[in-house]
Amino acid sequence: MKANTTQQERYKGSIVPMSDIETNSQTLLPTHSKVTEAQAELVHAMLHDGCNPTEGAKRLGRNKAWAYITLNKPHVVEYSCLLYTSDAADDS
């Protein structure tokens, strides 16, 4: 069975604008000192591009095991949730 490429293209694209990610990350990163630069970049790529952990890890020159382990760490989960919801809260 072949994938539906038109549906893939429709859902491909930015989830959170990079300008919002950059603005909100500047306020969130100082309060989340456990989040490393590489971890933050993985979260930013996934939120902005909507890529999966494997693709995000490949872009950063890491392996997919690192990405999945990173995304399950409590401090990374909290950071990504706050980064995602801080944009939505600003729009209300």
Summary of the structure (lengths in Angstrom):
residues: 92
radius of gyration: 14.0
end to end distance: 42.2
largest distance: 47.2
contacts: 240
relative contact order: 0.17
helix: 74%
strand: 0%
